[in-house]
């Protein structure tokens, strides 16, 4: 192994047990959801660094028209 190969390995070490953490979150979510009247999401129970926030991006009609005209050409 060369020195330049070590940095990506060290940066990705926290993802090694990602499946185990996801499994724990789903179990906790199922237990919490059965005891709650609110509609929950798994990310409400545990948030991880690999979770991405979903943003509601609004696309303008002008942009849509531009893309459609480019596709037709």
C-alpha positions as CSV (number, residue, x, y, z in Angstrom):
1,X,0.0,0.0,0.0
2,X,1.3,3.4,-0.9
3,X,0.9,6.6,1.3
4,X,-1.6,8.2,-1.1
5,X,-3.9,5.2,-0.6
6,X,-4.2,5.7,3.2
7,X,-6.1,9.0,3.3
8,X,-9.3,7.7,1.5
9,X,-9.3,4.6,3.8
10,X,-9.1,6.7,6.9
11,X,-11.8,9.1,5.7
12,X,-14.2,6.2,5.0
13,X,-13.6,4.2,8.2
14,X,-16.8,5.6,9.8
15,X,-18.8,4.0,7.0
16,X,-17.5,0.5,7.9
17,X,-20.4,-0.1,10.3
18,X,-23.1,1.8,8.4
19,X,-25.3,-1.2,7.9
20,X,-25.3,-2.0,11.6
21,X,-26.2,1.6,12.5
22,X,-29.0,1.6,9.9
23,X,-30.4,-1.6,11.3
24,X,-30.4,-0.1,14.8
25,X,-32.1,3.0,13.5
26,X,-34.9,0.9,11.8
27,X,-35.5,-1.1,15.0
28,X,-35.7,2.1,17.1
29,X,-38.0,3.6,14.5
30,X,-40.4,0.7,14.6
31,X,-40.6,0.7,18.3
32,X,-41.1,4.5,18.4
33,X,-43.7,4.5,15.6
34,X,-45.8,1.9,17.3
35,X,-45.9,4.1,20.5
36,X,-46.5,7.4,18.7
37,X,-49.6,8.9,17.1
38,X,-47.5,11.2,14.9
39,X,-46.1,10.0,11.6
40,X,-42.3,9.6,12.1
41,X,-39.4,9.2,9.8
42,X,-36.3,7.1,10.6
43,X,-34.2,10.3,10.5
44,X,-36.3,11.7,13.3
45,X,-35.1,9.0,15.6
46,X,-31.4,9.0,14.7
47,X,-29.5,11.4,12.4
48,X,-26.3,10.3,10.8
49,X,-23.6,12.1,8.8
50,X,-24.5,10.2,5.6
51,X,-28.1,11.4,5.7
52,X,-28.8,14.1,3.2
53,X,-31.5,16.7,3.6
54,X,-34.1,16.6,0.9
55,X,-34.8,20.0,-0.5
56,X,-37.9,20.9,-2.4
57,X,-36.2,22.6,-5.4
58,X,-38.6,24.6,-7.5
59,X,-37.9,24.6,-11.2
60,X,-39.2,27.7,-13.1
61,X,-41.3,27.3,-16.2
62,X,-38.6,29.2,-18.2
63,X,-36.0,26.7,-17.3
64,X,-38.3,23.8,-18.3
65,X,-39.0,25.5,-21.6
66,X,-35.3,25.9,-22.2
67,X,-34.6,22.3,-21.5
68,X,-37.4,21.1,-23.7
69,X,-36.3,23.3,-26.6
70,X,-32.7,21.9,-26.2
71,X,-34.0,18.4,-26.3
72,X,-36.0,19.0,-29.4
73,X,-32.9,20.3,-31.3
